[in-house]
Amino acid sequence: MDRMGKMVQIPLNEADNLISPRVTVLVTTISPSGEINAAPYSWIAPVSFEPAMLYIGIQRRETLTTGNIRATKEFVVNIVTRDWAGKAIACEAKLPNKVELSGLKFRESKKVKAPTVAEAKIALECRLQEIIKTGNADHFLVIGEIVHAEKDSALKNSEIVMHLLGEKFTGPGEEFKLQRKK
């Protein structure tokens, strides 16, 4: 018989660490004047099957990402893989030329003006549905409808980068199945 340890209380400001690892993404946007911005996030999840929608938790201050999304109503969620993870994380620097310094390359997206990361093996092109301010939360919920999705057919799940905490990242672990009753 399995034995459980004693349940211990966790400080509420650390509770988000219990919901990890989380997929790491690089959100790309473009300003109305054509300047590309890219920023990494790991607070992301699907919110609807039909239409396909997702949310991203973005700091509740006016960042270049939220400003560009508000202005253009579009963005691309690029799933980060190990081969370009360092470049993606370099985009969180608070430097005016962070995207150039990262070494990332971009390609034209299929249905939105925001560019797709050329190295991305999964890209979700999105149109803004809503930006929600929830109470006193320190993040906005940016909800986007996925209008185009693509994946490299050779991608292995083990290549996807998951964020644990701080500077700790991992890849998906052992796969297993559970019988679901629908």
C-alpha positions, 0 to 999 in steps of 0.5 A: 500500500502506498503511504502518503506523507503529511500534507503541509501548507504552502504560502499562497505566493508559492502556490503557482509553483505547484502547477508546473511544469508549464509549456514555455512560449515566445509570443511575437507581436508587431507594432503598428509601425512594423517593429517586431517584439518577442517575449517569453511566457509560461502562463498559457493554456487552452480555454476553448475547443470550438472555436480554438482559443487560448489564454496567456497571463501577461504582467498587469502593466502596459508592456510592448506585448500588450500594447502591440496586441491592443493596437493590432489585435493579433499575436503568434504563440511560438512553442519553445523547443530546446534548439532555440530556448536560449534565444527565446529566453534572451527576449525577456531582457529589458533592452530596446534591441533585445529581439535583434540581440537574441539572434532569432529569425522570423518568417511571415505568418499565414493569417496574421501580421505578427511574424512567426519565429523561423525556428519554431516547430509549433506556431499558433497564430491568434486574433485577440478576443479579449484582455481581462483585468481580474480583480487585483490580480497582477496579470492580465488574461489575454484571450486569443482565438487560434486562426492558424496552427502548424507543427513540424511533423518531425517534432518529438515531444521531448524537444518542448521546453517546460518552465519549472521555476525561475531559471529551471526548465525541463522537457516532457517526461514519461508518457502514459495513458489513463482510461477516460470516461466520456 
